[in-house]
Amino acid sequence: MFEHLNHAQHEDEALVAELQRNTTANIRHEREHERFAVSAKIDALPANLSDQTAGCPGRTVDVSAGGCMSVFEAPLHVGDVYRLQIHGQNTMPELFARCLRVRMLRPGAFEAGFVFLTSVDLSVFEQLPDATPCPIPKTRAG
C-alpha cells in the first residue's frame, strides 16, 4: 500500500547523493578533456529551431573538446539543449550543447557549464580574433 512512498524516498536519496557528488573538485577530476582559457563572445540560442526566442549573450571562460564554461547576462535552464553561436568565427560548425549547471556569480552574471553533443576541434577557437587559449590545470582552485 505504501510501496510508492518507499520508491519515491529512494529516488530522492539517490538525487541528493548525486547532488552531493557534484562538487567543483569532482567535476574537474572527472573531466575527459584538457580545458583551455578562451574569451570569446557567444550567444546561447534554443536548439529547437521552431523556437524563435532571442538568444542570451555571453562570453566563454574556457573550452575543451567536450564542453565549455561561459558567463551569460541571464540564467539558462539546466538540462536544456542550446545552439551556441561563437562570434567572429564563420567557419565554426554549429555547436549543440546541453547545459549541465548554472550558478549566479552576481546579479546579471550567470556561469553556465555545457557539454557538447559532438566533440569539437579546438583549433577553431585559436582562429578567433580575441582568443588567447592557454591550458588550465585540472587542480585549479574554483
C-alpha positions as CSV (number, residue, x, y, z in Angstrom):
1,M,0.0,0.0,0.0
2,F,2.8,2.4,0.8
3,E,5.3,1.0,-1.7
4,H,5.1,4.1,-3.9
5,L,6.3,6.2,-0.9
6,N,9.3,4.0,-0.3
7,H,10.2,4.2,-4.1
8,A,9.9,8.0,-4.0
9,Q,12.1,8.2,-0.9
10,H,14.8,6.0,-2.6
11,E,14.7,8.3,-5.7
12,D,15.0,11.4,-3.5
13,E,18.0,9.9,-1.7
14,A,19.7,9.0,-5.0
15,L,19.2,12.5,-6.3
16,V,20.6,14.0,-3.1
17,A,23.6,11.7,-3.3
18,E,24.2,12.8,-6.9
19,L,24.0,16.4,-6.0
20,Q,26.4,15.9,-3.1
21,R,29.0,14.4,-5.6
22,N,28.6,17.5,-7.9
23,T,31.4,19.5,-6.3
24,T,33.9,21.7,-8.1
25,A,36.7,19.2,-7.2
26,N,34.8,16.2,-8.5
27,I,33.7,18.0,-11.7
28,R,37.3,18.9,-12.5
29,H,38.6,15.4,-11.7
30,E,36.1,13.7,-13.9
31,R,36.7,15.9,-17.0
32,E,37.7,13.9,-20.0
33,H,39.4,16.7,-22.0
34,E,42.0,19.3,-21.2
35,R,40.5,22.8,-20.9
36,F,41.8,26.0,-22.3
37,A,41.1,29.6,-21.3
38,V,39.4,31.3,-24.2
39,S,37.4,34.5,-24.0
40,A,35.1,34.9,-27.0
41,K,31.6,36.4,-27.5
42,I,28.9,33.7,-27.5
43,D,25.1,33.5,-27.9
44,A,23.1,30.7,-26.4
45,L,20.0,30.1,-28.6
46,P,17.3,27.4,-28.2
47,A,18.3,24.3,-30.0
48,N,14.7,23.8,-31.2
49,L,14.7,25.8,-34.5
50,S,11.0,26.4,-34.2
51,D,11.6,28.3,-31.0
52,Q,12.4,31.9,-32.2
53,T,13.3,33.1,-28.7
54,A,16.1,35.6,-28.7
55,G,19.5,34.3,-27.7
56,C,21.2,35.1,-24.4
57,P,24.5,36.9,-25.0
58,G,27.6,35.9,-23.0
59,R,31.4,35.2,-23.1
60,T,33.3,32.0,-23.0
61,V,35.6,31.4,-20.0
62,D,37.1,28.1,-21.0
63,V,36.6,25.4,-23.7
64,S,37.6,21.8,-24.2
65,A,36.8,19.3,-26.9
66,G,33.8,18.1,-24.8
67,G,32.3,21.3,-23.5
68,C,32.7,24.9,-22.3
69,M,32.1,27.2,-19.4
70,S,30.6,30.6,-20.2
71,V,29.1,33.6,-18.4
72,F,25.7,35.0,-19.5
73,E,23.6,38.0,-18.7
74,A,20.6,35.8,-17.7
75,P,20.3,32.3,-16.2
76,L,20.0,29.4,-18.7
77,H,17.9,26.3,-18.0
78,V,19.8,23.3,-16.7
79,G,19.1,20.2,-18.8
80,D,18.1,22.2,-21.9
81,V,19.9,21.9,-25.2
82,Y,21.2,25.1,-26.7
83,R,22.7,26.1,-30.1
84,L,25.8,28.0,-29.3
85,Q,27.0,30.7,-31.7
86,I,30.6,31.9,-31.4
87,H,31.1,35.4,-32.7
88,G,34.0,36.1,-35.1
89,Q,34.3,32.6,-36.4
90,N,32.5,32.0,-39.7
91,T,34.0,28.5,-40.2
92,M,32.8,27.2,-36.8
93,P,30.2,24.5,-37.2
94,E,27.1,25.0,-35.2
95,L,27.6,23.8,-31.6
96,F,24.8,22.0,-29.9
97,A,25.3,21.6,-26.1
98,R,23.4,20.6,-23.0
99,C,23.5,22.9,-20.1
100,L,24.8,20.9,-17.1
101,R,24.9,23.6,-14.4
102,V,24.2,27.3,-13.8
103,R,25.2,29.4,-10.8
104,M,24.8,33.1,-10.2
105,L,28.1,35.0,-9.9
106,R,26.3,38.3,-9.2
107,P,23.1,40.0,-10.5
108,G,23.3,40.0,-14.2
109,A,26.1,37.4,-14.4
110,F,25.4,33.7,-14.5
111,E,28.1,31.0,-15.1
112,A,26.9,28.0,-17.2
113,G,28.6,24.7,-17.8
114,F,27.9,22.9,-21.1
115,V,28.7,19.5,-22.6
116,F,28.9,19.5,-26.4
117,L,26.7,16.9,-28.1
118,T,29.6,16.2,-30.5
119,S,33.4,16.6,-30.0
120,V,34.9,19.9,-31.1
121,D,38.3,20.6,-32.7
122,L,39.8,23.3,-30.5
123,S,41.8,24.7,-33.4
124,V,38.7,26.7,-34.5
125,F,38.9,28.7,-31.2
126,E,42.5,29.6,-31.9
127,Q,41.4,31.5,-35.0
128,L,39.1,33.8,-33.1
129,P,40.3,37.5,-33.1
130,D,40.2,37.8,-29.3
131,A,41.0,34.3,-28.3
132,T,44.0,33.5,-26.1
133,P,44.0,29.8,-25.5
134,C,46.1,28.5,-22.6
135,P,45.9,25.2,-20.7
136,I,44.1,25.2,-17.4
137,P,45.4,22.7,-14.8
138,K,42.9,20.2,-13.5
139,T,43.8,21.3,-10.0
140,R,42.9,24.9,-10.5
141,A,41.0,26.3,-7.5
142,G,37.4,27.2,-8.0
